[in-house]
Structures are given as structure tokens and as C-alpha cells.
Amino acid sequence: QCHFLHLIIKISKIKKILEIGTFTGLSGLTMSLALPKDGKLVTLDKNKETNKIASNFFKKANQDDKIDLIIGSALKNLDDLKKNAQKFDLVFIDADKENYKNYYDQSLGLIDTNGLIIIDNVLWHGEVIDEKKQDNLTKNIREFNSYVNNDKRTENLIIPVGDGLTVCRKL
């Protein structure tokens, strides 16, 4: 997944990225390293402890000047970014699965036509195709995948890399 993200950022000439869900910073660091010197990554997460770990990794890799970590509710921070007319070339979603649809819908207002949204964990360990799996998270991701697939605002493709990535291009 990291190699895929790195490549897509390079070939698409991405300069400004929004990451929803920092955790310990692996994806953020991967994306930041692919950005040009004047590139920027804004990453959102609610967990102060894992943000400290991510921040340390960003500093060790000399990427902290390219990365803005914002701690707090992602939905509130997305609203703030929208109110401040922020725009991104790419939004990467890898946070709480219950809010994937909300993050996706909010992200569409933060990218222009041809902007990309990439969503992680859409295959959910293969459980999304197993109709016997009816736990809330699996059903949520299954419904989210259907929602995105039927959304006329984007064209999209699920790529079976890692735990599955959906790549969407805003129309």
C-alpha cells in the first residue's frame, strides 16, 4: 500500500494532501516523502498518544516541516478546513470505519474536479464478501463500498492491495 500511495502521488504530481486518521504515521510519512519540497500534508487524528509517535517519526525523517498534525474530532476539523476554503489534491481516509461515509462526503468538498480520494480497508480482511459476516463494522464497510460505487460524483476502483484501497477521482 505504501508503495502504491508513493507512486500515485508522484505520477499525479500531488502537492497538497489531507490524511484522515494519522495513527502512528506510516501512511503520512510515506505520502510526505513522495511530495515535492513545497508539498504539504495535513493529517487529522483524535489520539494524542499515537500522534506523539507519528510526530517523532516525522521529525526523524526530516518531514515535520511538510506535515501539519491536527488533533481532535476529524468531522469538526473537516468542517473547519471547509470553512477556511482549504483545497487538497488528494484525501486519504483511514480512520474510524463508522464515519467513512461522512469523511468521504466531506472530502468531496475539499477537492476540485480530478482530485483524488483514496480509502483504506475497503476489503476488510475479505469479510465484505462473506454474507455470513454481519457484524456492524463489516456491514458498515459493505454499505460504504456500495455507496461509493453508486456515487455519480466520482469514478472509482477498488484495488486489492493490502486490505483494499478504493481510489476515487472527482468528476
Residue pairs with C-beta under 8 A, 6 or more apart in sequence:
1 27
1 120
1 161
1 162
1 163
1 165
2 26
2 27
2 30
4 159
4 161
4 165
5 27
5 30
5 31
5 34
5 92
5 118
6 30
6 31
6 33
6 34
7 34
8 14
8 90
8 116
8 118
8 167
9 17
9 31
9 34
9 35
9 90
10 34
12 89
12 90
12 116
14 34
14 35
14 39
14 89
14 90
14 116
15 35
15 36
15 38
15 39
15 40
15 89
16 39
16 40
16 41
16 42
16 87
16 88
16 89
16 90
17 31
17 32
17 35
17 39
17 40
17 41
17 42
17 88
17 89
17 90
17 91
17 92
18 41
18 42
18 43
18 44
18 81
18 86
18 88
18 90
18 91
18 92
18 107
18 110
19 27
19 28
19 31
19 41
19 42
19 43
19 44
19 91
19 92
19 94
20 44
20 74
20 78
20 91
20 92
20 93
20 94
20 95
20 103
20 107
21 44
21 45
21 74
21 93
21 94
21 95
21 96
22 28
22 43
22 44
22 45
22 47
22 50
22 51
22 54
22 69
23 45
23 47
23 50
23 54
23 94
24 50
24 53
24 54
24 57
25 43
25 53
25 54
25 55
25 57
25 58
26 57
27 92
27 94
27 120
28 41
28 43
28 54
28 58
28 67
29 54
29 57
29 58
29 61
29 63
31 41
31 90
31 92
32 39
32 41
32 58
32 61
32 63
32 66
32 67
33 61
33 63
35 41
35 66
39 66
40 66
40 67
40 68
41 66
41 67
41 68
42 67
42 68
42 70
42 81
42 86
42 88
43 54
43 67
43 68
43 69
43 70
44 70
44 72
44 74
44 77
44 78
44 95
45 51
45 54
45 69
45 70
45 71
45 74
45 95
46 71
46 72
46 73
46 74
47 71
48 71
51 69
51 71
54 69
55 64
55 69
58 64
58 67
58 69
70 77
74 95
74 99
74 103
75 99
75 102
75 103
75 106
78 103
78 106
78 107
78 110
79 106
81 110
82 106
82 109
82 110
86 110
87 110
87 111
87 112
87 115
88 110
88 111
88 115
89 111
89 115
89 116
90 111
90 115
90 116
90 117
90 118
91 107
91 110
91 111
91 115
91 116
91 117
91 118
92 117
92 118
92 119
92 120
93 100
93 103
93 104
93 107
93 117
93 118
93 119
93 120
94 119
94 120
94 121
95 103
97 121
97 124
97 137
97 140
97 141
97 144
98 136
98 137
98 140
100 119
100 140
100 141
100 144
101 143
101 144
101 147
104 117
104 119
104 144
104 147
104 148
104 168
107 117
108 117
108 153
108 154
108 170
111 117
111 170
112 170
113 170
113 171
114 169
114 170
115 169
115 170
116 167
116 168
116 169
116 170
117 154
117 166
117 167
117 168
117 170
118 165
118 166
118 167
118 168
119 144
119 148
119 165
119 166
119 168
120 162
120 163
120 164
120 165
121 141
121 163
121 164
122 128
122 141
122 144
122 145
122 158
122 163
122 164
122 165
122 166
123 158
123 160
123 163
123 164
124 137
124 138
124 141
124 142
124 163
124 164
125 163
127 133
127 138
128 138
128 141
128 142
128 145
130 138
145 158
145 166
148 154
148 156
148 166
148 168
149 156
151 168
152 171
153 170
153 171
154 168
154 169
154 170
154 171
155 168
155 169
155 171
156 166
156 167
156 168
156 169
157 166
157 167
158 164
158 165
158 166
159 165
159 166
159 167
